[in-house]
Amino acid sequence: MKNRAFAMFSCLTALTAAGAFAQSTAVLRADIPFEFRVGGTLLPAGQYEVVPQTGRNLLEIQCFDCKTAGVLVRIQWVEAAARPDKGELIFHRYGNAYFLSKVWSPGSSQGREMPASPAERELASNGPAMVTAIAAMVER
């Protein structure tokens, strides 16, 4: 009986992990109409692709319109109360400065959060951020 319960628990764990892995690899594409910061890097307005790096706590942000290379940023996993229907990029805005804060994939309650950079922490000390969401289209 214990072996059967253990086998069932192992199968459920494997299925859950496979579902989370499949959801976590969604690539998002979005038009961002303002310049923004990711970590310590300032990126111009343009069309971007957000690509999770499989098996790592990294996210790659690539600009199609820019001549700059992609940016890799460390992420932390966060959990949403409800699964979003569409992908979203969440920015914190302080005056005219935007900082990428979170990335939500469609249909997944797990999101990715970027830790605040020193520049964002400094601006945040002057007052709370306005939150801006950009709907992203799933590419693959």
Secondary structure as the mmCIF struct_conf table of DSSP 4:
data_model
#
loop_
_struct_conf.conf_type_id
_struct_conf.id
_struct_conf.beg_label_comp_id
_struct_conf.beg_label_asym_id
_struct_conf.beg_label_seq_id
_struct_conf.end_label_comp_id
_struct_conf.end_label_asym_id
_struct_conf.end_label_seq_id
HELX_RH_AL_P HELX_RH_AL_P1 LYS A 2 GLN A 23
TURN_TY1_P TURN_TY1_P1 SER A 24 THR A 25
STRN STRN1 LEU A 28 ILE A 32
BEND BEND1 PHE A 34 PHE A 34
STRN STRN2 PHE A 36 VAL A 38
TURN_TY1_P TURN_TY1_P2 GLY A 39 GLY A 40
STRN STRN3 THR A 41 LEU A 43
BEND BEND2 ALA A 45 ALA A 45
STRN STRN4 GLY A 46 GLN A 53
TURN_TY1_P TURN_TY1_P3 THR A 54 ASN A 57
STRN STRN5 LEU A 58 CYS A 63
BEND BEND3 PHE A 64 ASP A 65
BEND BEND4 LYS A 67 THR A 68
HELX_LH_PP_P HELX_LH_PP_P1 ALA A 69 GLY A 70
STRN STRN6 VAL A 71 ARG A 74
STRN STRN7 GLN A 76 GLU A 79
BEND BEND5 ALA A 81 ALA A 82
BEND BEND6 ASP A 85 LYS A 86
STRN STRN8 GLY A 87 TYR A 94
TURN_TY1_P TURN_TY1_P4 GLY A 95 ASN A 96
STRN STRN9 ALA A 97 TRP A 104
TURN_TY1_P TURN_TY1_P5 PRO A 106 GLY A 107
BEND BEND7 SER A 109 SER A 109
STRN STRN10 GLN A 110 GLU A 113
HELX_LH_PP_P HELX_LH_PP_P2 MET A 114 SER A 117
HELX_RH_AL_P HELX_RH_AL_P2 PRO A 118 ALA A 124
TURN_TY1_P TURN_TY1_P6 SER A 125 ASN A 126
BEND BEND8 GLY A 127 GLY A 127
HELX_LH_PP_P HELX_LH_PP_P3 PRO A 128 ALA A 129
STRN STRN11 MET A 130 VAL A 138
#
